[in-house]
Amino acid sequence: MTLTAEVTRHELERLSVSEIDESAVKNAAGPYRRHYVRVSVATTIAYTRDGSDVPKTGHSSDLGGGGVRLATDEDLPLGSVLMLRFPLPTAEREVVVRGRIVLSFYNAEDRRYMHGIAFTSIDPRDQEEIVRYVASEVQRQAVDDDENEPSTE
């Protein structure tokens, strides 16, 4: 079963709330074989490259239990290892993870470099908090979509 961040009414009808919470978020399939669904999340991310003490700032555009898309002003090489720190709306503390750049491209419209980061080291509690947050966002988006759909009556 494929579940994306934009849940259609048809997909929602096939999933119960508990399935979204527990299994679908972790078992998404697709051409990139992600293990976790991602949702749009705009937050500031502090990052440092392996071997550097100089912190820099980027911004997320999406987040999931297995990774994040990071927008930066610098072109970071594919395979680079980063230490990331960022807030999560539902967490009381910052999430700190280590990740590797697995996708990188220049977004001409935004004039920024976009980097797909796969988490390589994350506290399991932080990962579960991210998964719960993503599941709640998927549900919220599905409800919003349902409420905005024109009535057939």
C-alpha positions as YAML, in Angstrom:
chain: A
units: angstrom
residues:
- id: 1
  name: MET
  ca: [0.00, 0.00, 0.00]
- id: 2
  name: THR
  ca: [1.33, 3.45, -0.87]
- id: 3
  name: LEU
  ca: [0.63, 6.36, 1.46]
- id: 4
  name: THR
  ca: [1.83, 9.84, 0.67]
- id: 5
  name: ALA
  ca: [1.60, 13.04, 2.67]
- id: 6
  name: GLU
  ca: [-1.32, 14.13, 0.53]
- id: 7
  name: VAL
  ca: [-3.90, 11.56, 1.53]
- id: 8
  name: THR
  ca: [-6.82, 11.31, -0.84]
- id: 9
  name: ARG
  ca: [-10.34, 10.60, 0.34]
- id: 10
  name: HIS
  ca: [-10.17, 7.17, -1.31]
- id: 11
  name: GLU
  ca: [-6.97, 6.29, 0.58]
- id: 12
  name: LEU
  ca: [-8.42, 7.55, 3.84]
- id: 13
  name: GLU
  ca: [-11.48, 5.35, 3.45]
- id: 14
  name: ARG
  ca: [-9.19, 2.33, 3.07]
- id: 15
  name: LEU
  ca: [-7.24, 3.11, 6.25]
- id: 16
  name: SER
  ca: [-8.44, 3.17, 9.80]
- id: 17
  name: VAL
  ca: [-6.94, 5.70, 12.20]
- id: 18
  name: SER
  ca: [-4.93, 3.01, 13.98]
- id: 19
  name: GLU
  ca: [-3.50, 1.79, 10.65]
- id: 20
  name: ILE
  ca: [-2.34, 5.31, 9.84]
- id: 21
  name: ASP
  ca: [-0.81, 5.72, 13.30]
- id: 22
  name: GLU
  ca: [1.04, 2.44, 13.50]
- id: 23
  name: SER
  ca: [1.74, 0.77, 10.19]
- id: 24
  name: ALA
  ca: [1.16, 2.98, 7.17]
- id: 25
  name: VAL
  ca: [3.51, 5.72, 8.29]
- id: 26
  name: LYS
  ca: [6.35, 3.21, 8.67]
- id: 27
  name: ASN
  ca: [5.61, 1.08, 5.61]
- id: 28
  name: ALA
  ca: [5.18, 3.51, 2.72]
- id: 29
  name: ALA
  ca: [6.39, 2.21, -0.61]
- id: 30
  name: GLY
  ca: [7.34, 4.04, -3.73]
- id: 31
  name: PRO
  ca: [10.05, 4.51, -6.29]
- id: 32
  name: TYR
  ca: [12.52, 5.65, -3.59]
- id: 33
  name: ARG
  ca: [11.57, 2.86, -1.18]
- id: 34
  name: ARG
  ca: [11.21, 5.16, 1.78]
- id: 35
  name: HIS
  ca: [10.36, 3.38, 4.99]
- id: 36
  name: TYR
  ca: [8.57, 6.43, 6.42]
- id: 37
  name: VAL
  ca: [6.04, 8.89, 5.07]
- id: 38
  name: ARG
  ca: [7.11, 12.53, 4.94]
- id: 39
  name: VAL
  ca: [4.98, 15.63, 5.43]
- id: 40
  name: SER
  ca: [5.62, 19.30, 4.78]
- id: 41
  name: VAL
  ca: [7.35, 20.89, 7.74]
- id: 42
  name: ALA
  ca: [8.92, 24.34, 7.59]
- id: 43
  name: THR
  ca: [11.41, 24.77, 10.39]
- id: 44
  name: THR
  ca: [14.92, 26.11, 10.86]
- id: 45
  name: ILE
  ca: [17.63, 23.47, 11.04]
- id: 46
  name: ALA
  ca: [21.11, 24.07, 12.45]
- id: 47
  name: TYR
  ca: [23.67, 21.80, 10.84]
- id: 48
  name: THR
  ca: [27.39, 21.10, 10.87]
- id: 49
  name: ARG
  ca: [29.36, 19.02, 8.42]
- id: 50
  name: ASP
  ca: [31.43, 16.12, 9.70]
- id: 51
  name: GLY
  ca: [34.88, 17.46, 10.55]
- id: 52
  name: SER
  ca: [33.69, 21.06, 10.98]
- id: 53
  name: ASP
  ca: [32.80, 23.03, 14.08]
- id: 54
  name: VAL
  ca: [31.14, 25.84, 12.12]
- id: 55
  name: PRO
  ca: [27.35, 25.70, 12.56]
- id: 56
  name: LYS
  ca: [25.24, 26.80, 9.62]
- id: 57
  name: THR
  ca: [21.50, 27.23, 9.14]
- id: 58
  name: GLY
  ca: [19.10, 25.75, 6.63]
- id: 59
  name: HIS
  ca: [15.37, 25.13, 6.43]
- id: 60
  name: SER
  ca: [13.32, 21.98, 6.16]
- id: 61
  name: SER
  ca: [10.60, 21.49, 3.58]
- id: 62
  name: ASP
  ca: [9.55, 17.97, 4.58]
- id: 63
  name: LEU
  ca: [10.23, 15.52, 7.37]
- id: 64
  name: GLY
  ca: [9.70, 11.85, 8.12]
- id: 65
  name: GLY
  ca: [10.94, 9.23, 10.54]
- id: 66
  name: GLY
  ca: [13.82, 8.35, 8.24]
- id: 67
  name: GLY
  ca: [14.93, 11.72, 6.94]
- id: 68
  name: VAL
  ca: [14.41, 15.35, 6.05]
- id: 69
  name: ARG
  ca: [14.74, 17.63, 3.04]
- id: 70
  name: LEU
  ca: [17.12, 20.46, 3.88]
- id: 71
  name: ALA
  ca: [17.34, 23.72, 1.89]
- id: 72
  name: THR
  ca: [20.69, 25.52, 2.14]
- id: 73
  name: ASP
  ca: [22.59, 28.35, 0.49]
- id: 74
  name: GLU
  ca: [25.59, 26.08, -0.09]
- id: 75
  name: ASP
  ca: [26.08, 23.15, -2.41]
- id: 76
  name: LEU
  ca: [26.89, 20.21, -0.16]
- id: 77
  name: PRO
  ca: [28.43, 17.13, -1.78]
- id: 78
  name: LEU
  ca: [26.40, 13.96, -2.15]
- id: 79
  name: GLY
  ca: [27.36, 11.56, 0.64]
- id: 80
  name: SER
  ca: [28.29, 14.31, 3.10]
- id: 81
  name: VAL
  ca: [27.55, 13.51, 6.73]
- id: 82
  name: LEU
  ca: [25.78, 16.19, 8.77]
- id: 83
  name: MET
  ca: [24.78, 16.68, 12.38]
- id: 84
  name: LEU
  ca: [21.32, 18.30, 12.45]
- id: 85
  name: ARG
  ca: [19.45, 20.08, 15.28]
- id: 86
  name: PHE
  ca: [15.86, 21.19, 14.92]
- id: 87
  name: PRO
  ca: [12.69, 21.74, 16.91]
- id: 88
  name: LEU
  ca: [9.64, 19.56, 16.44]
- id: 89
  name: PRO
  ca: [6.28, 21.21, 17.19]
- id: 90
  name: THR
  ca: [5.25, 18.35, 19.48]
- id: 91
  name: ALA
  ca: [8.58, 17.81, 21.28]
- id: 92
  name: GLU
  ca: [9.80, 19.57, 24.39]
- id: 93
  name: ARG
  ca: [13.42, 19.47, 23.29]
- id: 94
  name: GLU
  ca: [15.39, 19.79, 20.08]
- id: 95
  name: VAL
  ca: [15.83, 16.72, 17.93]
- id: 96
  name: VAL
  ca: [19.50, 15.94, 17.25]
- id: 97
  name: VAL
  ca: [20.32, 13.51, 14.45]
- id: 98
  name: ARG
  ca: [23.18, 12.46, 12.23]
- id: 99
  name: GLY
  ca: [22.41, 12.01, 8.55]
- id: 100
  name: ARG
  ca: [23.90, 11.51, 5.11]
- id: 101
  name: ILE
  ca: [23.03, 13.44, 1.96]
- id: 102
  name: VAL
  ca: [21.46, 10.96, -0.45]
- id: 103
  name: LEU
  ca: [19.96, 13.44, -2.93]
- id: 104
  name: SER
  ca: [21.09, 16.91, -3.88]
- id: 105
  name: PHE
  ca: [19.91, 19.43, -6.47]
- id: 106
  name: TYR
  ca: [19.66, 23.16, -7.10]
- id: 107
  name: ASN
  ca: [16.16, 24.65, -7.01]
- id: 108
  name: ALA
  ca: [16.35, 27.61, -9.41]
- id: 109
  name: GLU
  ca: [12.96, 28.98, -8.35]
- id: 110
  name: ASP
  ca: [13.97, 29.18, -4.67]
- id: 111
  name: ARG
  ca: [17.63, 29.87, -5.47]
- id: 112
  name: ARG
  ca: [18.66, 27.28, -2.89]
- id: 113
  name: TYR
  ca: [20.24, 23.87, -2.81]
- id: 114
  name: MET
  ca: [17.94, 21.04, -1.74]
- id: 115
  name: HIS
  ca: [19.40, 18.04, 0.03]
- id: 116
  name: GLY
  ca: [17.63, 14.81, 0.85]
- id: 117
  name: ILE
  ca: [19.06, 13.66, 4.17]
- id: 118
  name: ALA
  ca: [18.69, 10.05, 5.36]
- id: 119
  name: PHE
  ca: [19.04, 9.73, 9.13]
- id: 120
  name: THR
  ca: [21.91, 7.42, 10.05]
- id: 121
  name: SER
  ca: [21.86, 7.93, 13.82]
- id: 122
  name: ILE
  ca: [18.79, 9.04, 15.77]
- id: 123
  name: ASP
  ca: [17.55, 8.49, 19.30]
- id: 124
  name: PRO
  ca: [14.64, 6.02, 19.03]
- id: 125
  name: ARG
  ca: [12.50, 8.33, 21.19]
- id: 126
  name: ASP
  ca: [13.09, 11.19, 18.74]
- id: 127
  name: GLN
  ca: [12.27, 8.94, 15.81]
- id: 128
  name: GLU
  ca: [9.02, 7.81, 17.45]
- id: 129
  name: GLU
  ca: [8.13, 11.45, 18.18]
- id: 130
  name: ILE
  ca: [8.70, 12.32, 14.50]
- id: 131
  name: VAL
  ca: [6.58, 9.34, 13.38]
- id: 132
  name: ARG
  ca: [3.75, 10.38, 15.73]
- id: 133
  name: TYR
  ca: [3.95, 13.98, 14.50]
- id: 134
  name: VAL
  ca: [3.87, 12.87, 10.85]
- id: 135
  name: ALA
  ca: [0.89, 10.58, 11.52]
- id: 136
  name: SER
  ca: [-1.02, 13.41, 13.19]
- id: 137
  name: GLU
  ca: [-0.26, 15.70, 10.24]
- id: 138
  name: VAL
  ca: [-1.44, 13.07, 7.74]
- id: 139
  name: GLN
  ca: [-4.68, 12.72, 9.68]
- id: 140
  name: ARG
  ca: [-5.10, 16.50, 9.97]
- id: 141
  name: GLN
  ca: [-4.56, 16.95, 6.22]
- id: 142
  name: ALA
  ca: [-7.05, 14.18, 5.46]
- id: 143
  name: VAL
  ca: [-9.69, 15.81, 7.68]
- id: 144
  name: ASP
  ca: [-8.97, 19.23, 6.14]
- id: 145
  name: ASP
  ca: [-9.30, 17.75, 2.64]
- id: 146
  name: ASP
  ca: [-12.55, 16.04, 3.61]
- id: 147
  name: GLU
  ca: [-13.99, 19.28, 5.02]
- id: 148
  name: ASN
  ca: [-12.98, 21.26, 1.92]
- id: 149
  name: GLU
  ca: [-14.41, 18.72, -0.53]
- id: 150
  name: PRO
  ca: [-17.62, 19.93, -2.18]
- id: 151
  name: SER
  ca: [-20.77, 18.23, -0.89]
- id: 152
  name: THR
  ca: [-22.54, 15.85, -3.30]
- id: 153
  name: GLU
  ca: [-25.93, 16.55, -1.70]
...
